């Protein structure tokens, strides 16, 4: 076998044997449900989470059990806020939901992982309301 043919064959075998590099998250809208079967919507653009909306079930001081509005970016943030998705597909955002409430009384955390056309993650609210709900969503 000529030397160039051997090198070409080795290159093909090496490319098939090495694991693929994690690609960027696919742009688009992901729709799914949380553990309470309530709809969630997540948008990804340029490897960043640019929008998330859900209404997880939780309990709030003085109200009891209720659905808690969970939106990212929130009214307390600039409208262009976004969360970077790392090379391994993981993202995280910590923010407050209302500009009128202190961070101590309204801390919200959105975490997740993108795998292909699917996203799974958690919505956590602490302070006056308590929420910890998992969600899954698929790209539409």
GIURFEN-V156020 format. One record per residue. RES is the residue in one small letter. PHI is phi as a letter, one per 30 degrees, with the letter a starting at -180 (* if undefined). PSI is psi in radians with two decimals (NA if undefined). NEAR is the number of other C-alpha atoms within 10 Angstrom. Layout:
{{RES,PHI,PSI,NEAR} {RES,PHI,PSI,NEAR}}
This chain:
{{x,*,2.30,6} {x,d,2.70,6} {x,e,-0.74,8} {x,d,-0.62,9} {x,d,-0.68,10} {x,d,-0.76,11} {x,d,-0.71,12} {x,d,-0.75,11} {x,d,-0.74,11} {x,d,-0.68,12} {x,d,-0.72,12} {x,d,-0.79,11} {x,d,-0.74,11} {x,d,-0.69,11} {x,d,-0.54,10} {x,d,-0.51,10} {x,d,-0.49,9} {x,d,2.45,8} {x,d,2.60,8} {x,d,2.66,8} {x,d,2.40,8} {x,d,2.20,12} {x,d,3.02,12} {x,d,2.68,17} {x,d,2.52,25} {x,d,2.30,19} {x,d,2.53,15} {x,k,-3.05,16} {x,c,2.27,16} {x,c,2.25,20} {x,b,2.42,20} {x,a,-2.66,20} {x,b,2.70,19} {x,c,-3.05,21} {x,d,-0.48,14} {x,d,0.19,13} {x,i,0.45,12} {x,c,2.42,14} {x,d,2.45,17} {x,b,2.58,20} {x,b,2.30,18} {x,b,2.40,22} {x,b,2.38,17} {x,b,2.36,22} {x,b,2.26,15} {x,h,0.80,13} {x,i,0.58,19} {x,b,2.50,19} {x,d,2.02,24} {x,c,-0.24,18} {x,a,2.47,20} {x,b,2.42,20} {x,b,2.32,17} {x,a,2.95,21} {x,b,1.25,21} {x,d,2.65,27} {x,d,2.38,20} {x,a,-2.97,18} {x,b,2.43,17} {x,b,2.52,17} {x,e,2.20,10} {x,i,-0.19,8} {x,c,-0.67,8} {x,j,-2.59,11} {x,d,2.27,13} {x,a,2.93,14} {x,d,2.34,16} {x,c,2.17,17} {x,d,2.24,13} {x,b,1.84,22} {x,b,2.35,20} {x,b,2.27,26} {x,d,2.58,22} {x,d,3.06,20} {x,d,-0.34,13} {x,d,-0.06,14} {x,c,2.92,15} {x,d,2.53,9} {x,d,-0.41,12} {x,c,0.15,8} {x,d,2.50,14} {x,a,2.86,20} {x,c,2.23,19} {x,d,2.43,17} {x,c,2.11,20} {x,d,2.98,16} {x,e,-0.52,14} {x,d,0.08,14} {x,j,-0.02,18} {x,d,2.44,17} {x,b,2.78,19} {x,a,2.47,17} {x,b,2.27,16} {x,c,2.23,14} {x,a,3.01,17} {x,c,2.61,25} {x,d,-0.50,24} {x,b,2.41,15} {x,d,-0.22,12} {x,c,-0.09,10} {x,c,2.52,14} {x,d,2.73,12} {x,d,-0.60,15} {x,d,-0.60,11} {x,c,-0.11,15} {x,a,1.17,19} {x,c,2.27,20} {x,b,2.44,25} {x,b,2.22,19} {x,c,2.11,20} {x,b,2.73,16} {x,a,3.12,20} {x,b,2.32,19} {x,c,2.25,23} {x,b,1.79,17} {x,i,-2.10,14} {x,c,0.25,14} {x,b,2.59,17} {x,b,2.37,21} {x,b,2.61,18} {x,a,-2.88,19} {x,b,2.58,19} {x,c,2.13,20} {x,b,2.28,20} {x,b,2.31,26} {x,b,2.75,17} {x,k,-2.25,16} {x,d,-0.47,14} {x,c,2.61,21} {x,b,2.13,19} {x,b,2.47,23} {x,a,1.66,15} {x,b,2.40,16} {x,d,2.71,18} {x,b,2.79,22} {x,b,2.58,22} {x,b,2.65,21} {x,b,2.52,19} {x,d,2.34,18} {x,c,NA,10}}
